[in-house]
Amino acid sequence: MTEAILRDTPSLLLLGPGPSPVASPVRLAMAQPVVGHLDPEFIALMDRVQNGLRDLFGTENRFTLPISGTGSAGMEAAIVNLVEPGDRVVIGIHGVFGGRMRELAERQGGKVVAVEQEFGKPLDPDAMIEAIQGGRTKLVGFVHAETSTGVLQPLDEIAEAAQAEGALVLLDCVTSLGGAPVHLDALGIDAAYSGTQKCLSVPPGLSPLSLSDAAFDKIRGRKQKPTSWYLDVELLSGYWGQGQRAYHHTAPISMVYALAAGLDAALDEGLDARYARHRDVAARLYRGLAALGLECLVEGSFRTPMLTSICVPVGVDEVAVRQRLRQVHMIEIGGGLGPLAGKIWRVGLMGEGARPEVVSRLLAALGESLAHQGHGVDIAGGLAAAGEG
Amino acid sequence: MTEAILRDTPSLLLLGPGPSPVASPVRLAMAQPVVGHLDPEFIALMDRVQNGLRDLFGTENRFTLPISGTGSAGMEAAIVNLVEPGDRVVIGIHGVFGGRMRELAERQGGKVVAVEQEFGKPLDPDAMIEAIQGGRTKLVGFVHAETSTGVLQPLDEIAEAAQAEGALVLLDCVTSLGGAPVHLDALGIDAAYSGTQKCLSVPPGLSPLSLSDAAFDKIRGRKQKPTSWYLDVELLSGYWGQGQRAYHHTAPISMVYALAAGLDAALDEGLDARYARHRDVAARLYRGLAALGLECLVEGSFRTPMLTSICVPVGVDEVAVRQRLRQVHMIEIGGGLGPLAGKIWRVGLMGEGARPEVVSRLLAALGESLAHQGHGVDIAGGLAAAGEG
């Protein structure tokens, strides 16, 4: 039956909210022979991966490494270590992943103050600041690029207010890392996690996590051990840290190979060029969508370039459009989550997927799928508008 | 720099306690294009993986799936869901991994009754039964094949005693699954987890977990949610279960491809043939070691075929031997853990590594490495003894 996996599939073009397309060098890296998790060769690769992640996170944090799980494991690792029972935690919720952060903090016994915002709009900095100043806040958590809505959250004001109150800042960078600038040290962000399957264009399976010294001080001063052993960062730092490598758990070797190859690709391209590519391609998409008569959910200045939420036009069957894209055009896009289910499509132009020719292919296929439902659009006009720079 | 990952390495022969050698079909499966985690094609693959795991675990448990983390994540998933604060938990500890089970159960607030045994010997069933009967025991946890010592634990008596007391049974099958028979349903074991990187010969990164209906009843009756969201089995069953697939976290797609290919290989070979191969190859190793004058740590009838602990002879530098095996012979074996550090070598003949020619290569290399330290042994005699059937 293995042939069924290995067959030469006409590749599905992944333009949903992740996973994103994975390039051959990364896929081939995964196919390399496995070495031991304490082998000198692997330890050298670990160092290289840690340095690459520091570049992407814009940090010199010693504790910067891939957690052995997908993006949500990184969120859990941050929260399970940083939140103690009774801690006042302010969480900004303007999408599904802010809501997840609250759920996780509550499971650790944190007293969560939720600052909610309509899905599709950025968090209100004043409301966040008021909540932060409303008590002895230990941690402020929010999402940089909300994968459920496509909002890119401005960071400065909230981070500054948190620092002024002596609170640690936790940032969800799952969708932003590698596609938009993240400067942890410059912004004074203490903890951030990401996933490999978005703008890094590596298969899902690892979650980069970075913690500042201040975050680590809080962890060292905990009254009791974190509830998780697998994600206990003090134990993890014994394996990933300098010097003697203490066995903790067996690292997912092949996934680390893939991440190393993905980081190589990002750093070889240059981070500024990579961010500019994501912005340029998003701008093409916006122009094309406008020419097709389609509206974006998020106001222009708050859109995150790697993920665009498109409002489903009245009278259009959103599921049927996605099915036609998948079956006829071999393109995956996402639907809405939570309160946005049925109301939006989510289009990811992430990492290897953020290419001009991909935008054209998507616009044509989306136009055809709408026309197939009797919702005629000007495909030629959409393609022309996308191409105007 | 990606070339450094992709170069045609002379492959290291992995004969440590895991990861084990990974065959080409599995490595190529990982290199296949990624599909979405909610794609119909992937969902079909999930069903196939779940069915394959049920065959290996000897169970019809509906909840049988790979946890998105390495073996220790499976241990944590079992314990974080099954243990509530104040639960009386009996843990058998005859190696490092039983000790880890205790640590994890304590982090969930379990009242652990530890039944300890010298490392290298099996648990004493009478001591376990006495502990189980010593109070209102909710859970009994122990290790099938202790990776730190090489002991294969007899299961029947302990499992029966636990059932008689109405306690659930949790079994660590990290090293045994795919290499020795595991019959969860026949033995009445309620929860078991494994790792992909041992006798399945798949890279590390997933942890198969199976839970009985009785285990699930206990979980549904919890007074509070488990401390982990990422490993919450009720949420996971919404994604892996039948019917509507509710998004929980993005599954590690490429690792699931690899596991599917690894399961294919195991089931194509036939489970009985696979277990016999592991036993036959272990017998060759025992004969060869005896002819070289080397002793095994574990008494014959309690040895687990896939992992053999060899006592380091007096006067031999154990680290130097492992380094020579690694550098000159391109073979990885393991050292001892905890109280056995410096005292034993651990040789894994797991999955793809469990081959007669591998035993010969190891015996010759080990003999040469000992001779290099002035500890002369009869290599020809060792090889001849291994080959006698």
Interface residues (C-beta under 8 A of the other chain):
Chain A: M1 T2 I5 L6 T9 S11 L12 L14 G16 G18 P19 P21 V22 P25 R27 L28 A29 M30 A31 Q32 P33 V34 V35 G36 H37 D39 E41 L45 R48 S68 G69 T70 G71 S72 A73 M75 E76 V80 R100 E103 L104 R107 Q108 G195 Q197 P203 P204 G205 K225 P226 T227 S228 W229 Y230 Y247 H248 H249 T250 A251 P252 I253 S254 M255 Y257 A258 A260 A261 D264 A265 D268 R326 E332 L337
Chain B: M1 T2 I5 L6 T9 S11 L12 L14 G16 G18 P19 P21 V22 P25 R27 L28 A29 M30 A31 Q32 P33 V34 V35 G36 H37 D39 E41 L45 R48 S68 G69 T70 G71 S72 A73 M75 E76 V80 R100 E103 L104 R107 Q108 G195 Q197 P203 P204 G205 K225 P226 T227 S228 W229 Y230 Y247 H248 H249 T250 A251 P252 I253 S254 M255 Y257 A258 A260 A261 D264 A265 D268 R326 E332 L337
